[in-house]
Amino acid sequence: MTEAEFKQEVALLLFESGKLPLGHASKLAEMNKIQFQQLLQERKIPLYSYEMEDFELDLKNLRELGRL
């Protein structure tokens, strides 16, 4: 594994675990944001995390607004 590949793997791991935002992870990987997003896509790592709690909160807010 090259040094560049190692940095990319660490950046992917930290991004996926929520410890680094996209901008910092792409810098750690020594890639621009578009390249890092493409790497995320190749690895099937979602760009955004949407948890069940987020979904439930969205439903609650839509109901309160009368949109559901």
SULHUCOR-V83602 format. One record per run of one state. SS is the DSSP state (hx for helix, st for strand, lp for the rest). FROM is the first residue (numbers start at 1). TO is the last residue. If there is no record, write none. Layout:
SS:FROM:TO
SS:FROM:TO
This chain:
lp:1:2
hx:3:16
lp:17:21
hx:22:28
lp:29:32
hx:33:42
lp:43:51
hx:52:64
lp:65:68
